[in-house]
Amino acid sequence: MTRRQREVLELAACGFAQKQIAAQLGIAEQSVKNHMLQARRNLGAHSSMQALRIAIERKLIAICLE
């Protein structure tokens, strides 16, 4: 998984919407969608929520404490 995919997953885990993630990272919303899709595929997840769970379990992303 790429650094950007992990960043997108971490922000999603913190509750940010795709539009907010795009603004935070300075990228297009479609890029956020693409990074999330690739992260899901890399993790073998069927949904974004499942991808978040797997990434947290594997300690690929930090848990949002905010």
DSSP file (Angstrom, degrees, kcal/mol; ACC not computed):
  #  RESIDUE AA STRUCTURE BP1 BP2  ACC     N-H-->O    O-->H-N    N-H-->O    O-->H-N    TCO  KAPPA ALPHA  PHI   PSI    X-CA   Y-CA   Z-CA
    1    1 A M              0   0    0      0, 0.0     2,-0.1     0, 0.0    38,-0.0   0.000 360.0 360.0 360.0 139.0    0.0    0.0    0.0
    2    2 A T     >  -     0   0    0     33,-0.1     4,-2.0     1,-0.1     5,-0.2  -0.311 360.0-111.9 -79.8 164.4    1.3    3.4   -0.9
    3    3 A R  H  > S+     0   0    0      1,-0.2     4,-2.3     2,-0.2     5,-0.1   0.904 119.2  51.6 -59.1 -42.6    1.9    6.3    1.5
    4    4 A R  H  > S+     0   0    0      1,-0.2     4,-2.5     2,-0.2    -1,-0.2   0.885 106.7  52.8 -65.7 -39.0   -1.0    8.2   -0.1
    5    5 A Q  H  > S+     0   0    0      1,-0.2     4,-2.3     2,-0.2    -1,-0.2   0.907 110.2  48.7 -62.3 -40.8   -3.4    5.3    0.3
    6    6 A R  H  X S+     0   0    0     -4,-2.0     4,-2.7     2,-0.2    -2,-0.2   0.906 109.9  51.9 -65.3 -40.4   -2.5    5.1    4.0
    7    7 A E  H  X S+     0   0    0     -4,-2.3     4,-2.3     2,-0.2    -2,-0.2   0.926 110.4  48.0 -60.8 -44.9   -3.1    8.9    4.4
    8    8 A V  H  X S+     0   0    0     -4,-2.5     4,-2.3     1,-0.2    -2,-0.2   0.921 113.0  48.3 -62.3 -44.7   -6.5    8.6    2.7
    9    9 A L  H  X S+     0   0    0     -4,-2.3     4,-2.5     2,-0.2    -2,-0.2   0.907 110.3  51.7 -63.3 -42.0   -7.4    5.6    5.0
   10   10 A E  H  X S+     0   0    0     -4,-2.7     4,-1.2     2,-0.2    -2,-0.2   0.923 111.5  46.2 -62.0 -44.1   -6.3    7.4    8.1
   11   11 A L  H  <>S+     0   0    0     -4,-2.3     5,-2.1     1,-0.2     3,-0.2   0.891 112.4  50.7 -66.8 -38.0   -8.3   10.5    7.3
   12   12 A A  H ><5S+     0   0    0     -4,-2.3     3,-1.7     1,-0.2    -1,-0.2   0.894 106.7  55.0 -64.3 -38.8  -11.4    8.3    6.5
   13   13 A A  H 3<5S+     0   0    0     -4,-2.5    -1,-0.2     1,-0.3    -2,-0.2   0.781 102.8  57.4 -64.6 -26.1  -10.9    6.5    9.8
   14   14 A C  T 3<5S-     0   0    0     -4,-1.2    -1,-0.3    -3,-0.2    -2,-0.2   0.459 126.4-102.2 -83.0  -1.6  -11.0   10.0   11.5
   15   15 A G  T < 5 +     0   0    0     -3,-1.7     2,-0.2     1,-0.3    -3,-0.2   0.543  69.6 149.9  96.5   7.9  -14.5   10.5   10.0
   16   16 A F      < -     0   0    0     -5,-2.1    -1,-0.3     1,-0.1     2,-0.1  -0.524  42.8-127.7 -75.4 141.0  -13.6   12.8    7.1
   17   17 A A     >  -     0   0    0     -2,-0.2     4,-2.6     1,-0.1     3,-0.2  -0.409  30.1-102.8 -78.3 162.9  -15.7   12.7    3.9
   18   18 A Q  H  > S+     0   0    0      1,-0.2     4,-2.4     2,-0.2     5,-0.2   0.871 123.3  52.8 -57.5 -38.8  -14.0   12.2    0.6
   19   19 A K  H  > S+     0   0    0      2,-0.2     4,-1.9     1,-0.2    -1,-0.2   0.897 111.0  47.0 -63.7 -40.1  -14.4   15.9   -0.3
   20   20 A Q  H  > S+     0   0    0     -3,-0.2     4,-2.6     2,-0.2    -2,-0.2   0.887 110.8  51.7 -68.4 -39.9  -12.8   16.9    3.1
   21   21 A I  H  X S+     0   0    0     -4,-2.6     4,-2.4     2,-0.2     5,-0.2   0.920 108.8  51.6 -62.0 -43.9   -9.9   14.4    2.5
   22   22 A A  H  X>S+     0   0    0     -4,-2.4     5,-2.1    -5,-0.2     4,-1.3   0.920 112.0  46.0 -59.3 -45.1   -9.3   15.9   -0.9
   23   23 A A  H  <5S+     0   0    0     -4,-1.9    -1,-0.2     1,-0.2    -2,-0.2   0.909 112.1  51.1 -65.1 -42.0   -9.1   19.4    0.5
   24   24 A Q  H  <5S+     0   0    0     -4,-2.6    -1,-0.2     1,-0.2    -2,-0.2   0.885 118.6  36.8 -62.3 -40.3   -6.9   18.3    3.3
   25   25 A L  H  <5S-     0   0    0     -4,-2.4    -1,-0.2    -5,-0.2    -2,-0.2   0.548 107.4-122.1 -92.5  -8.3   -4.4   16.6    1.0
   26   26 A G  T  <5S+     0   0    0     -4,-1.3     2,-0.3     1,-0.3    -3,-0.2   0.861  71.9 117.4  70.3  36.1   -4.7   19.1   -1.8
   27   27 A I  S   <S-     0   0    0     -5,-2.1    -1,-0.3    -6,-0.2    -2,-0.1  -0.814  71.3 -84.3-128.1 169.1   -5.8   16.5   -4.4
   28   28 A A     >  -     0   0    0     -2,-0.3     4,-1.6     1,-0.1     3,-0.4  -0.386  33.6-121.6 -72.0 150.5   -9.0   16.0   -6.5
   29   29 A E  H  > S+     0   0    0      1,-0.2     4,-2.1     2,-0.2     5,-0.1   0.863 115.1  57.8 -60.0 -35.8  -11.9   14.1   -5.0
   30   30 A Q  H  > S+     0   0    0      1,-0.2     4,-2.4     2,-0.2    -1,-0.2   0.855 102.3  54.9 -63.6 -33.7  -11.6   11.6   -7.8
   31   31 A S  H  > S+     0   0    0     -3,-0.4     4,-2.7     2,-0.2    -1,-0.2   0.892 105.8  51.9 -64.9 -39.0   -8.0   10.9   -6.7
   32   32 A V  H  X S+     0   0    0     -4,-1.6     4,-2.5     2,-0.2    -2,-0.2   0.937 110.0  49.0 -60.7 -46.5   -9.3   10.2   -3.2
   33   33 A K  H  X S+     0   0    0     -4,-2.1     4,-2.5     1,-0.2    -2,-0.2   0.906 112.1  48.8 -59.6 -42.5  -11.8    7.7   -4.6
   34   34 A N  H  X S+     0   0    0     -4,-2.4     4,-2.5     2,-0.2    -2,-0.2   0.912 111.2  48.9 -65.3 -42.7   -9.0    6.1   -6.7
   35   35 A H  H  X S+     0   0    0     -4,-2.7     4,-2.3     2,-0.2    -2,-0.2   0.898 112.4  48.9 -63.9 -39.7   -6.7    5.8   -3.7
   36   36 A M  H  X S+     0   0    0     -4,-2.5     4,-2.7     2,-0.2    -2,-0.2   0.920 111.0  50.0 -65.7 -43.2   -9.5    4.3   -1.6
   37   37 A L  H  X S+     0   0    0     -4,-2.5     4,-2.3     1,-0.2    -2,-0.2   0.926 112.4  46.6 -60.9 -45.5  -10.3    1.8   -4.3
   38   38 A Q  H  X S+     0   0    0     -4,-2.5     4,-2.7     2,-0.2    -1,-0.2   0.883 111.5  51.7 -65.5 -38.1   -6.7    0.7   -4.7
   39   39 A A  H  X S+     0   0    0     -4,-2.3     4,-2.1     2,-0.2    -2,-0.2   0.924 109.4  50.6 -63.2 -43.7   -6.3    0.4   -0.9
   40   40 A R  H  X>S+     0   0    0     -4,-2.7     5,-2.6     1,-0.2     4,-0.9   0.925 112.3  46.9 -58.5 -45.1   -9.4   -1.8   -0.8
   41   41 A R  H ><5S+     0   0    0     -4,-2.3     3,-0.7     1,-0.2    -2,-0.2   0.923 111.2  50.9 -64.1 -44.2   -8.0   -4.0   -3.5
   42   42 A N  H 3<5S+     0   0    0     -4,-2.7    -1,-0.2     1,-0.2    -2,-0.2   0.842 115.6  42.7 -62.0 -33.7   -4.6   -4.2   -1.9
   43   43 A L  H 3<5S-     0   0    0     -4,-2.1    -1,-0.2    -5,-0.2    -2,-0.2   0.537 109.5-121.7 -90.6  -7.5   -6.2   -5.2    1.4
   44   44 A G  T <<5 +     0   0    0     -4,-0.9     2,-0.3    -3,-0.7    -3,-0.2   0.819  59.0 154.9  70.5  31.0   -8.7   -7.6   -0.2
   45   45 A A      < -     0   0    0     -5,-2.6    -1,-0.2    -6,-0.2    -2,-0.1  -0.640  43.9-153.5 -95.1 149.6  -11.6   -5.7    1.3
   46   46 A H  S    S+     0   0    0     -2,-0.3     2,-0.3     1,-0.1    -1,-0.1   0.575  80.7  21.3 -93.9 -13.3  -15.1   -5.6   -0.1
   47   47 A S  S  > S-     0   0    0      1,-0.1     4,-2.0    -7,-0.1     5,-0.1  -0.945  80.2-108.8-147.6 166.4  -15.9   -2.1    1.3
   48   48 A S  H  > S+     0   0    0     -2,-0.3     4,-2.4     2,-0.2     5,-0.2   0.895 118.7  53.6 -65.3 -39.7  -14.2    1.0    2.6
   49   49 A M  H  > S+     0   0    0      1,-0.2     4,-2.3     2,-0.2    -1,-0.2   0.909 108.9  48.4 -62.4 -41.7  -15.2    0.1    6.2
   50   50 A Q  H  > S+     0   0    0      1,-0.2     4,-2.6     2,-0.2    -1,-0.2   0.890 109.6  53.3 -65.7 -38.1  -13.7   -3.3    5.9
   51   51 A A  H  X S+     0   0    0     -4,-2.0     4,-2.6     2,-0.2    -2,-0.2   0.909 108.7  49.7 -62.1 -41.9  -10.5   -1.8    4.5
   52   52 A L  H  X S+     0   0    0     -4,-2.4     4,-2.4     2,-0.2     5,-0.2   0.931 111.4  48.8 -61.7 -45.6  -10.3    0.5    7.5
   53   53 A R  H  X S+     0   0    0     -4,-2.3     4,-2.7     1,-0.2    -2,-0.2   0.932 113.4  46.1 -60.9 -46.8  -10.8   -2.4    9.9
   54   54 A I  H  X S+     0   0    0     -4,-2.6     4,-2.5     1,-0.2    -1,-0.2   0.925 112.2  50.8 -62.4 -45.4   -8.1   -4.5    8.1
   55   55 A A  H  <>S+     0   0    0     -4,-2.6     5,-3.0     1,-0.2     6,-1.0   0.882 112.8  46.2 -62.1 -38.9   -5.7   -1.5    8.0
   56   56 A I  H ><5S+     0   0    0     -4,-2.4     3,-1.3     3,-0.2    -1,-0.2   0.929 112.2  50.4 -68.6 -45.0   -6.1   -0.8   11.7
   57   57 A E  H 3<5S+     0   0    0     -4,-2.7    -2,-0.2     1,-0.3    -1,-0.2   0.875 112.9  46.2 -60.7 -37.8   -5.8   -4.5   12.6
   58   58 A R  T 3<5S-     0   0    0     -4,-2.5    -1,-0.3    -5,-0.2    -2,-0.2   0.410 112.8-121.7 -85.7   2.7   -2.6   -4.8   10.6
   59   59 A K  T < 5S+     0   0    0     -3,-1.3    -3,-0.2    -5,-0.2    -2,-0.1   0.837  73.1 132.0  60.2  35.1   -1.3   -1.5   12.1
   60   60 A L  S   <S+     0   0    0     -5,-3.0     2,-0.3    -6,-0.2    -4,-0.2   0.733  71.8  29.4 -84.5 -25.9   -1.0    0.1    8.7
   61   61 A I  S    S-     0   0    0     -6,-1.0     2,-0.2    -9,-0.1    -1,-0.1  -0.936  86.6-110.4-132.3 156.6   -2.8    3.2    9.9
   62   62 A A        -     0   0    0     -2,-0.3     2,-0.4    -3,-0.1   -49,-0.1  -0.537  33.7-111.2 -82.7 150.7   -3.1    5.0   13.2
   63   63 A I        -     0   0    0     -2,-0.2     2,-0.4    -7,-0.1   -49,-0.1  -0.687  34.1-117.4 -80.3 132.8   -6.4    5.0   15.1
   64   64 A C        +     0   0    0     -2,-0.4    -1,-0.1     1,-0.1   -53,-0.0  -0.576  32.1 179.4 -73.9 124.9   -7.9    8.5   15.2
   65   65 A L              0   0    0     -2,-0.4    -1,-0.1     1,-0.1    -2,-0.0   0.327 360.0 360.0-107.1   5.2   -8.1    9.7   18.7
   66   66 A E              0   0    0      0, 0.0    -1,-0.1     0, 0.0    -2,-0.1   0.453 360.0 360.0 -89.3 360.0   -9.6   13.1   18.0
